[in-house]
Amino acid sequence: MLRSRSAALFAAAMLVPAILAARPRPELAAAGTIEGHVRLSPSAPRRIANRYPGEGAAAAHQVGAVPPVAFLVGRVGGAPERAERPRLTQQDTSFRPPVLVVPVGTQVEFPNRDPFFHNVFSYSSTKRFDLGRYPRGESRTVVFDRPGIVKVYCEIHQWMRSAVLVVENPYHAQVSPDGRFTIQGVPPGRYRLAVWDFDRGQKMVDVTVPAAGVARVEVNL
């Protein structure tokens, strides 16, 4: 009798962790989703002449495309995501990726993988820097210590451009070519949502995210 009772207690004890693991965590169950659609005003493609004809065969280059980004403004409960030394690489006379989203305080590497010099700089108020000219195989770093948008260029190749978006929370998404974006896992509440584009600027809208539901927004930019 004692042995069978002990076996029953042991079996019940083994079931408890499985039951707890199967239960959804409250913070995940309460998380909502933002689904958005952005209507972008028409923008004609631009081309820029090669300042240094010896570097590249083309006399003129199309200005680098930078996709729009949607993101929540300010701090949101929970720590912002952290990346392991992200990179904004110079390759084939372009920046890769064209837009980089990092938490405040992140150090970003700027490696040169082209067989000629680049000079990466930004005059943005969020972060102003000039890394000077450096050749293939070398890299420079910048710490982005304030939230905001940092437009990045190359002094030598004027068509090269990119952006570093410095955020205070992990809730952001690139806008797809059809103008749609999705931000998942957002705690329920009222937020300011920003949609930013390199050429068209930024627009903010209020959005209320329901618990375990979907908030839909339309933005004209």
C-alpha positions as CSV (number, residue, x, y, z in Angstrom):
1,M,0.0,0.0,0.0
2,L,2.8,2.4,1.0
3,R,4.7,1.5,-2.2
4,S,1.7,2.2,-4.5
5,R,1.0,5.5,-2.7
6,S,4.6,6.6,-3.1
7,A,4.5,5.7,-6.8
8,A,1.3,7.7,-7.3
9,L,2.9,10.8,-5.6
10,F,6.0,10.4,-7.7
11,A,3.9,10.3,-10.9
12,A,1.9,13.4,-9.8
13,A,5.2,15.2,-9.1
14,M,6.5,14.4,-12.6
15,L,3.3,15.8,-14.2
16,V,3.6,19.3,-12.5
17,P,6.6,20.6,-14.6
18,A,4.9,19.4,-17.8
19,I,1.6,21.2,-16.9
20,L,3.5,24.4,-16.0
21,A,5.5,24.2,-19.2
22,A,2.3,23.8,-21.2
23,R,0.8,26.9,-19.8
24,P,1.4,30.1,-21.8
25,R,3.4,32.7,-20.0
26,P,1.2,35.7,-19.0
27,E,3.4,38.2,-20.8
28,L,3.2,36.2,-24.1
29,A,-0.5,35.6,-23.9
30,A,-1.2,39.3,-23.4
31,A,1.1,40.4,-26.3
32,G,-0.6,42.0,-29.3
33,T,0.3,42.8,-32.9
34,I,0.5,45.9,-35.0
35,E,-0.4,45.5,-38.6
36,G,0.2,48.5,-40.8
37,H,0.0,49.8,-44.3
38,V,2.0,52.8,-45.5
39,R,1.1,54.8,-48.6
40,L,4.2,56.5,-49.9
41,S,4.0,59.6,-52.0
42,P,5.6,59.2,-55.5
43,S,9.4,59.8,-55.6
44,A,11.4,59.9,-58.8
45,P,14.7,57.9,-58.7
46,R,17.8,60.0,-58.6
47,R,21.2,59.5,-60.1
48,I,24.5,61.1,-59.1
49,A,27.6,61.6,-61.2
50,N,30.7,59.8,-60.2
51,R,32.9,62.4,-58.4
52,Y,36.0,60.3,-59.0
53,P,35.8,58.6,-62.5
54,G,38.7,56.4,-61.8
55,E,36.8,54.5,-59.2
56,G,34.0,52.6,-61.0
57,A,33.2,52.3,-64.7
58,A,29.8,54.1,-64.5
59,A,29.6,57.8,-65.0
60,A,26.5,58.1,-62.9
61,H,24.9,55.9,-60.2
62,Q,21.4,55.6,-58.9
63,V,21.1,56.8,-55.3
64,G,21.0,53.9,-52.8
65,A,17.5,52.8,-51.8
66,V,16.8,52.8,-48.1
67,P,13.6,51.0,-47.0
68,P,11.1,52.7,-44.6
69,V,10.9,51.6,-41.0
70,A,8.1,51.6,-38.6
71,F,8.9,51.6,-34.8
72,L,7.5,52.4,-31.4
73,V,8.8,55.6,-29.9
74,G,10.3,55.7,-26.4
75,R,10.8,53.1,-23.7
76,V,8.6,50.1,-23.5
77,G,8.5,47.6,-20.6
78,G,11.4,45.1,-20.9
79,A,15.0,45.7,-22.1
80,P,15.7,46.5,-25.7
81,E,17.2,43.8,-27.8
82,R,21.0,43.6,-28.0
83,A,23.1,42.7,-31.1
84,E,26.6,41.4,-31.0
85,R,28.6,44.2,-32.6
86,P,26.4,44.8,-35.7
87,R,28.0,45.8,-39.0
88,L,27.2,48.4,-41.7
89,T,29.5,47.1,-44.5
90,Q,30.7,49.0,-47.5
91,Q,30.6,46.6,-50.4
92,D,30.1,47.1,-54.2
93,T,29.9,50.9,-53.5
94,S,26.8,50.5,-51.3
95,F,26.0,50.1,-47.7
96,R,24.8,46.7,-46.4
97,P,22.3,46.6,-44.9
98,P,20.8,49.8,-46.2
99,V,19.1,50.4,-42.8
100,L,20.3,49.1,-39.5
101,V,18.2,49.2,-36.3
102,V,20.2,49.1,-33.0
103,P,19.5,49.7,-29.3
104,V,20.8,52.8,-27.6
105,G,24.5,52.3,-26.6
106,T,25.4,49.9,-29.4
107,Q,28.8,49.9,-31.0
108,V,28.6,49.5,-34.8
109,E,31.4,48.4,-37.1
110,F,31.9,50.0,-40.5
111,P,34.2,47.5,-42.5
112,N,35.4,48.4,-46.0
113,R,35.2,45.4,-48.3
114,D,35.8,47.3,-51.6
115,P,39.1,47.5,-53.4
116,F,39.3,51.2,-52.9
117,F,38.9,53.9,-50.2
118,H,35.6,54.9,-48.5
119,N,35.0,57.8,-46.1
120,V,31.9,57.2,-44.0
121,F,30.3,60.1,-42.2
122,S,27.1,61.6,-40.8
123,Y,26.0,65.1,-40.0
124,S,22.9,64.0,-38.2
125,S,22.0,65.7,-34.9
126,T,21.5,62.3,-33.2
127,K,25.1,61.3,-33.9
128,R,27.7,63.3,-35.9
129,F,30.9,61.5,-37.0
130,D,33.5,61.3,-39.8
131,L,35.6,58.2,-40.0
132,G,38.0,59.5,-42.6
133,R,39.3,57.6,-45.6
134,Y,40.3,53.9,-45.1
135,P,41.1,51.0,-47.5
136,R,39.8,47.5,-48.0
137,G,40.3,45.3,-45.0
138,E,40.1,48.0,-42.4
139,S,37.2,49.0,-40.2
140,R,36.0,51.8,-37.9
141,T,33.5,51.8,-35.1
142,V,30.9,54.2,-33.7
143,V,28.9,54.1,-30.5
144,F,25.3,55.3,-30.9
145,D,24.4,56.6,-27.5
146,R,21.2,58.6,-28.2
147,P,17.9,57.5,-29.7
148,G,17.0,58.8,-33.2
149,I,17.8,58.6,-36.9
150,V,21.3,58.8,-38.2
151,K,21.7,59.2,-42.0
152,V,25.0,57.8,-43.2
153,Y,26.9,58.7,-46.4
154,C,30.2,58.2,-48.1
155,E,32.2,61.4,-48.9
156,I,33.9,59.8,-51.9
157,H,30.8,58.0,-53.4
158,Q,27.9,60.4,-53.0
159,W,25.3,57.9,-54.2
160,M,26.0,55.7,-51.2
161,R,23.7,56.2,-48.3
162,S,22.1,54.3,-45.4
163,A,20.6,54.9,-42.0
164,V,21.1,53.8,-38.4
165,L,17.9,53.8,-36.4
166,V,18.8,54.0,-32.7
167,V,15.8,52.7,-30.6
168,E,14.8,52.4,-27.0
169,N,12.7,49.2,-27.4
170,P,12.7,46.1,-29.7
171,Y,9.4,46.8,-31.4
172,H,10.1,47.8,-35.0
173,A,9.8,46.4,-38.6
174,Q,10.9,47.3,-42.1
175,V,8.1,48.4,-44.5
176,S,7.9,45.9,-47.4
177,P,7.7,47.2,-51.0
178,D,3.9,46.8,-51.0
179,G,3.8,49.2,-48.0
180,R,2.9,46.6,-45.3
181,F,4.6,45.9,-42.0
182,T,3.9,43.8,-38.9
183,I,5.2,44.3,-35.3
184,Q,4.6,41.3,-33.1
185,G,4.8,40.6,-29.4
186,V,3.8,44.2,-28.3
187,P,2.6,44.5,-24.7
188,P,-1.0,45.9,-24.6
189,G,-1.2,49.7,-24.2
190,R,-1.2,53.0,-26.0
191,Y,1.9,54.0,-28.0
192,R,3.3,56.5,-30.5
193,L,4.2,54.7,-33.7
194,A,6.6,56.4,-36.1
195,V,7.1,55.6,-39.8
196,W,10.3,57.0,-41.2
197,D,11.5,57.2,-44.8
198,F,14.9,58.6,-45.9
199,D,13.4,61.0,-48.5
200,R,9.9,61.6,-47.2
201,G,10.7,62.1,-43.5
202,Q,8.8,60.9,-40.5
203,K,5.2,60.7,-39.4
204,M,3.8,59.6,-36.0
205,V,0.4,58.2,-35.2
206,D,-1.2,57.0,-32.0
207,V,-1.9,53.3,-31.7
208,T,-3.7,51.2,-29.0
209,V,-2.6,47.6,-28.9
210,P,-5.1,45.2,-27.4
211,A,-4.2,42.1,-25.3
212,A,-3.7,39.2,-27.6
213,G,-5.3,41.1,-30.5
214,V,-4.4,43.1,-33.6
215,A,-4.2,46.9,-34.0
216,R,-4.3,48.1,-37.6
217,V,-3.0,51.4,-38.8
218,E,-2.9,53.3,-42.1
219,V,-0.2,55.9,-42.6
220,N,0.3,58.4,-45.5
221,L,3.9,59.5,-46.0
